[in-house]
Amino acid sequence: MLRRAAERSARFTLDFTADSLKGLEQWYFQLIETGSFETAGLTRMDFERCVPAYFGEVLVRTCPPFEWVVEEYAFASGKYELGVRRQLVTVMLTVPWDLSVRPNNRRRQSLWREYHQHAA
């Protein structure tokens, strides 16, 4: 879904780099401010479901040995969630990610900062 939406938009290119996380977040806030998620071909909820998957794929592609994992959800037996893991670091990618409510995100670069926390 995110790939199709990005193809329709001149605002963002899916290239799976760390810097593309800044572009994704800027595009997200632009869509909120203009109320144009539908013009991009998806709802806000759909977009927020795509963000963690893209974030995880950027980590897997750019920070070996991150790899995809599926683990049982800690708070509900028999339910599972998707994440990425490298050695002792696991990032669970529970959906959706509402970037507009992240604390200390005045510069709208929370994804990029989170990437660098895990990439180090």
C-alpha positions in Angstrom: 0.0 0.0 0.0 2.8 2.4 0.9 4.6 1.7 -2.3 1.6 2.5 -4.4 0.9 5.7 -2.4 4.5 6.8 -2.8 4.3 6.2 -6.6 1.4 8.6 -6.8 3.2 11.2 -4.7 6.1 13.4 -5.5 6.7 13.9 -1.8 8.3 10.6 -0.9 10.5 7.9 -2.5 10.7 4.4 -1.0 14.4 3.8 -1.1 14.8 2.0 2.3 17.5 4.3 3.5 17.7 5.9 7.0 17.2 9.3 5.5 14.0 8.2 3.8 12.5 7.9 7.3 12.7 11.7 7.5 10.9 12.0 4.2 8.3 9.5 5.2 7.5 11.4 8.4 7.4 14.8 6.6 5.0 13.3 4.1 2.8 11.9 6.9 2.5 15.3 8.5 1.8 17.0 5.2 -1.0 14.5 4.6 -2.4 15.2 8.1 -2.2 19.0 7.6 -3.9 18.9 4.1 -6.3 16.1 5.0 -5.3 14.3 1.8 -4.6 10.6 2.8 -7.4 9.5 0.4 -5.6 11.4 -2.4 -2.6 9.3 -1.7 -4.8 6.2 -2.0 -5.1 5.1 1.6 -6.6 6.1 4.9 -4.6 7.6 7.8 -5.0 4.2 9.7 -3.6 2.3 6.7 -0.7 4.7 6.5 0.0 4.3 10.2 0.0 0.5 9.8 2.6 0.8 7.0 5.0 3.0 8.9 6.3 0.3 11.3 6.7 -2.2 8.5 8.8 0.3 6.5 10.8 1.2 9.6 11.6 -2.5 10.2 12.5 -3.1 6.6 14.9 -0.1 6.7 16.6 -1.6 9.8 16.8 -5.1 8.2 18.3 -3.7 4.9 20.8 -1.2 6.4 21.8 -2.6 9.8 22.8 -6.2 9.6 22.4 -8.5 11.4 18.8 -7.2 12.0 16.3 -9.8 10.9 12.5 -10.2 11.0 11.0 -12.1 13.9 7.5 -13.1 15.0 7.0 -13.5 18.8 4.1 -14.2 21.0 2.5 -11.0 22.3 3.6 -10.5 25.9 0.2 -9.5 27.2 -2.1 -12.1 25.4 -1.4 -15.8 25.1 -1.9 -17.1 21.5 -1.4 -13.7 19.9 1.7 -12.8 17.9 3.4 -9.6 16.7 6.0 -8.8 14.2 9.4 -7.3 14.9 13.1 -7.1 14.0 16.0 -8.3 16.1 19.7 -7.9 16.2 21.5 -9.8 19.0 20.0 -8.6 22.2 17.9 -5.8 20.7 14.4 -6.5 19.6 12.1 -3.8 18.2 8.4 -4.9 18.1 6.5 -3.3 15.3 3.0 -3.3 16.8 0.7 -1.3 14.6 -0.4 1.4 14.1 2.2 4.1 14.7 0.6 7.5 15.2 3.6 9.8 14.7 1.6 12.9 15.6 1.5 12.0 19.3 5.1 11.0 19.8 6.7 13.1 22.5 9.5 15.6 21.7 8.8 15.5 18.0 8.8 19.2 17.1 11.2 18.6 14.2 9.1 15.6 13.0 12.1 13.3 12.8 11.2 10.7 15.4 11.6 7.8 13.0 15.1 8.9 12.0 16.1 9.4 15.6 14.7 6.0 16.6 16.5 4.4 13.7 19.8 5.8 15.0 19.1 4.6 18.5 18.9 1.0 17.2 21.5 1.2 14.5 24.3 2.2 16.8 
